[in-house]
Amino acid sequence: MVEEVEEAWDEPRVCELDKAWDALHRCLTDGRLQFGNGEFPLSHAILGGRPLLEGEDYVVCHLEPVEVRAVAEALAGVDEAWLRRRYAELEFEDYEGFRGEDDLAYTVCFLPDLREFYRRAAEQGQAVVFTVDQ
């Protein structure tokens, strides 16, 4: 079912984060890769909201429109300097990436798209579904 949803994406309403989703989630929370960690609303940008599926192949989470608005407002205050500080100060336990300047630059380049995605979704009163294959 997840594959069917992803194949039917409405491209203007999609934000693809590639492998940067992991580091972004860690920076927006407490450095760990799990559900429910960190503080709302930034904690809901990637793995937040209600988990719909956590299996061997996929993770799927759903955010209600009210949560989307809160995330959008919080992300508006997150800039490159903030993200760089968080990346430097947090320990990334069990991180599968290679931490360093290249990884950080890669992560930072997805921040504007993530902010814009949530801004548009909030303006339109939409919910958000996050999917990632493991």
Secondary structure, 3 states (H helix, E strand, C coil): CHHHHHHCCCHHHCCCCCCHHHHHHHHHCCCCCCCCCCCCCHHHCCCCCEEEEECCCEEEEEECHHHHHHHHHHHCCCCHHHHHHHHHHCCCCCCCCCCCHHHHHHHHCCHHHHHHHHHHHHHCCCCEEEEEEC
